[in-house]
Amino acid sequence: MTSAADLSPSYDLVVIGGGPAGLAAASLAARVGLSTVLFDENPGVGGQIYRGITSTPIKNGTVLGEEYWAGGALASEAKVSGAAIVTGATVWTLDPSLAVGVSIAGKARLIQARRVIIATGALERPFPIPGWTLPGVMTAGAAQTTLKAQGLVPDGRTVLAGCGPLLWLLAAQLLRAGVKIEAMLDTASRRNWLRALPHLPDFLLSPYWRKGLALLREVKAKVPVIAVDRLSAAGDGKLKEVVYGTGGTEHRLAADLLLLHHGVVPNVNLANATGAAHRWNERQLCFEPVLDDDFTSSVPGIAVAGDGAGIAGGTAAAERGRIAAIAAVRALKPEASVPDPQVVRQKLAREEMGRAFLDILYRPADSFRRPEGDTVVCRCEEVTARQVRAMADTGCEGPNQMKAFLRSGMGPCQGRLCGLTVTELIAEQRGLSPAEVGYYRLRPPVKPITLAELASLPIGEAERKAVER
Ligand SMILES: Cc1cc2nc3c(=O)[nH]c(=O)nc-3n(C[C@H](O)[C@H](O)[C@H](O)COP(=O)(O)OP(=O)(O)OC[C@H]3O[C@@H](n4cnc5c(N)ncnc54)[C@H](O)[C@@H]3O)c2cc1C
């Protein structure tokens, strides 16, 4: 296990995130001789899609599906590439001078980089329905994480609700693991099909449609799938039932566990806190960094690769990591021989082909993104939709002012669970677009760190003299 003291003070390339994008980038750069370190906050590499790939207790290869096990090759490649792979390492700051603040086992270090690739992936989109903070309600991604990393499966009456490829994948994985699913409450509007139709030809040429069709068939064979247009979780102190609406009728379903999911969005916190420019992506309903063809951001020396650059999936993430790494190698070691970027770009284009169809087909409805009334929006500070809407009506212009007025986004998650909702509620109240309203301006530390960690930062000779004066 690498400790903070084992780290070199500087590296050619620092890669943040050990998912497919980070692993592919670190391997490529280290193999051609760049001094490379990869940091990932988890106990092992793999990111979201290949979580626990080097340590999962799941032995039955069919449960998680063949795509999961493909992550093993990426992890082994990185292990022998010459890159320093450091897990249990949380990056809490990155500044435009490419100084990286990282903590490992309670000890912090500031590392100097010549190039940085942010590969921090995606997060699940906030899904603020009434009762989503009740014990017994969690995200589908959290359930999948415990399945992949600990081999744990839900027991009791389990209901899945929402939309998006991940929800269907998890349903199939749980069924293969022997879990009984009471129902799948599908929140994707039927009208999305019509809007997605123009993108169907590309989707049929992409690797997604066969996998997708097989998943839908597998789940529908065993689970009642119900189209719903309203959804809430009810219970006194913990989940007792799921309340859903179909047209004008309300239904109640007894449940012990409700797994929510309606898509993933780029994890923008670190790139945002470096000051990198971001823009609103209307098709994916999220903010994403503004990047050039090599995934370089508006901050020189910092690239963003993988799903952190916009949602395109695990295989595309690895290709994006390679493109960003090739650009770093070309800048730092132009004589080195690297794979032909054109070939990598062609692979990436093929992987991205089906995305538009999926984005539109699984576009979450406005009502599920813009709650009303006492539904909690900011879980950290318990700020409700009513409060945010009322403050917007009194002229609060944007999320950063909302932070000052209501403390929304000021808790331990730093807006990861409320940022998009707050932006969309302000936009709706003020009749503006989310692009006009903007997003939180984030600052380091982007992950909570203790004072003891800060105090563990070694101080240089100059600072020591300054302190002693
Ligand atoms: C919960 C969840 C589950 C998913 N499951 C699947 C799946 O089963 N199949 C599928 O096809 N797609 C899945 N996805 C979609 C997923 O985004 C992509 O498939 C793929 O994992 C993206 O790869 P990436 O390398 O961009 O990022 P990721 O795989 O997300 O890897 C990013 C890594 O960076 C780490 N990290 C983030 N911030 C820091 C920091 N400050 N310091 C250190 N480390 C940090 C994260 O913990 C993570 O390990 C999932 C997404 C989510 C959010």
Ligand as a Chemical Component Dictionary entry (heavy atoms), coordinates in Angstrom:
data_LIG
# 
_chem_comp.id                   LIG 
_chem_comp.type                 NON-POLYMER 
_chem_comp.pdbx_formal_charge   0 
_chem_comp.three_letter_code    LIG 
# 
loop_
_chem_comp_atom.comp_id 
_chem_comp_atom.atom_id 
_chem_comp_atom.alt_atom_id 
_chem_comp_atom.type_symbol 
_chem_comp_atom.charge 
_chem_comp_atom.model_Cartn_x 
_chem_comp_atom.model_Cartn_y 
_chem_comp_atom.model_Cartn_z 
_chem_comp_atom.pdbx_ordinal 
LIG C1  C1  C 0 -22.876 4.472  -9.681  1  
LIG C2  C2  C 0 -22.580 4.206  -11.139 2  
LIG C3  C3  C 0 -22.547 2.893  -11.600 3  
LIG C4  C4  C 0 -22.272 2.639  -12.959 4  
LIG N1  N1  N 0 -22.256 1.340  -13.395 5  
LIG C5  C5  C 0 -22.054 1.091  -14.709 6  
LIG C6  C6  C 0 -22.073 -0.252 -15.200 7  
LIG O1  O1  O 0 -22.247 -1.210 -14.448 8  
LIG N2  N2  N 0 -21.898 -0.439 -16.549 9  
LIG C7  C7  C 0 -21.695 0.622  -17.413 10 
LIG O2  O2  O 0 -21.550 0.410  -18.603 11 
LIG N3  N3  N 0 -21.648 1.908  -16.963 12 
LIG C8  C8  C 0 -21.829 2.153  -15.644 13 
LIG N4  N4  N 0 -21.798 3.446  -15.195 14 
LIG C9  C9  C 0 -21.490 4.523  -16.138 15 
LIG C10 C10 C 0 -19.999 4.907  -15.941 16 
LIG O3  O3  O 0 -19.988 6.302  -15.834 17 
LIG C11 C11 C 0 -19.146 4.529  -17.079 18 
LIG O4  O4  O 0 -19.455 3.366  -17.626 19 
LIG C12 C12 C 0 -17.656 4.468  -16.738 20 
LIG O5  O5  O 0 -17.446 3.902  -15.478 21 
LIG C13 C13 C 0 -17.029 5.824  -16.856 22 
LIG O6  O6  O 0 -15.642 5.654  -16.741 23 
LIG P1  P1  P 0 -14.700 6.833  -16.224 24 
LIG O7  O7  O 0 -13.306 6.297  -16.276 25 
LIG O8  O8  O 0 -15.023 8.075  -16.919 26 
LIG O9  O9  O 0 -15.127 7.085  -14.720 27 
LIG P2  P2  P 0 -15.411 6.142  -13.501 28 
LIG O10 O10 O 0 -15.481 4.738  -13.890 29 
LIG O11 O11 O 0 -16.570 6.732  -12.801 30 
LIG O12 O12 O 0 -14.089 6.308  -12.599 31 
LIG C14 C14 C 0 -13.810 7.499  -11.936 32 
LIG C15 C15 C 0 -13.088 7.153  -10.654 33 
LIG O13 O13 O 0 -12.575 8.366  -10.071 34 
LIG C16 C16 C 0 -12.758 8.302  -8.687  35 
LIG N5  N5  N 0 -12.721 9.664  -8.168  36 
LIG C17 C17 C 0 -13.657 10.637 -8.342  37 
LIG N6  N6  N 0 -13.272 11.784 -7.719  38 
LIG C18 C18 C 0 -12.069 11.503 -7.150  39 
LIG C19 C19 C 0 -11.156 12.276 -6.360  40 
LIG N7  N7  N 0 -11.400 13.564 -6.059  41 
LIG N8  N8  N 0 -10.027 11.679 -5.911  42 
LIG C20 C20 C 0 -9.740  10.383 -6.231  43 
LIG N9  N9  N 0 -10.579 9.583  -6.963  44 
LIG C21 C21 C 0 -11.714 10.156 -7.423  45 
LIG C22 C22 C 0 -14.122 7.645  -8.552  46 
LIG O14 O14 O 0 -14.343 7.140  -7.239  47 
LIG C23 C23 C 0 -14.009 6.539  -9.599  48 
LIG O15 O15 O 0 -13.387 5.402  -9.028  49 
LIG C24 C24 C 0 -22.042 3.720  -13.841 50 
LIG C25 C25 C 0 -22.072 5.040  -13.374 51 
LIG C26 C26 C 0 -22.340 5.288  -12.034 52 
LIG C27 C27 C 0 -22.371 6.712  -11.546 53 
# 
loop_
_chem_comp_bond.comp_id 
_chem_comp_bond.atom_id_1 
_chem_comp_bond.atom_id_2 
_chem_comp_bond.value_order 
_chem_comp_bond.pdbx_ordinal 
LIG C1  C2  SING 1  
LIG C2  C3  SING 2  
LIG C2  C26 DOUB 3  
LIG C3  C4  DOUB 4  
LIG C4  N1  SING 5  
LIG C4  C24 SING 6  
LIG N1  C5  DOUB 7  
LIG C5  C6  SING 8  
LIG C5  C8  SING 9  
LIG C6  O1  DOUB 10 
LIG C6  N2  SING 11 
LIG N2  C7  SING 12 
LIG C7  O2  DOUB 13 
LIG C7  N3  SING 14 
LIG N3  C8  DOUB 15 
LIG C8  N4  SING 16 
LIG N4  C9  SING 17 
LIG N4  C24 SING 18 
LIG C9  C10 SING 19 
LIG C10 O3  SING 20 
LIG C10 C11 SING 21 
LIG C11 O4  SING 22 
LIG C11 C12 SING 23 
LIG C12 O5  SING 24 
LIG C12 C13 SING 25 
LIG C13 O6  SING 26 
LIG O6  P1  SING 27 
LIG P1  O7  DOUB 28 
LIG P1  O8  SING 29 
LIG P1  O9  SING 30 
LIG O9  P2  SING 31 
LIG P2  O10 DOUB 32 
LIG P2  O11 SING 33 
LIG P2  O12 SING 34 
LIG O12 C14 SING 35 
LIG C14 C15 SING 36 
LIG C15 O13 SING 37 
LIG C15 C23 SING 38 
LIG O13 C16 SING 39 
LIG C16 N5  SING 40 
LIG C16 C22 SING 41 
LIG N5  C17 SING 42 
LIG N5  C21 SING 43 
LIG C17 N6  DOUB 44 
LIG N6  C18 SING 45 
LIG C18 C19 SING 46 
LIG C18 C21 DOUB 47 
LIG C19 N7  SING 48 
LIG C19 N8  DOUB 49 
LIG N8  C20 SING 50 
LIG C20 N9  DOUB 51 
LIG N9  C21 SING 52 
LIG C22 O14 SING 53 
LIG C22 C23 SING 54 
LIG C23 O15 SING 55 
LIG C24 C25 DOUB 56 
LIG C25 C26 SING 57 
LIG C26 C27 SING 58 
# 
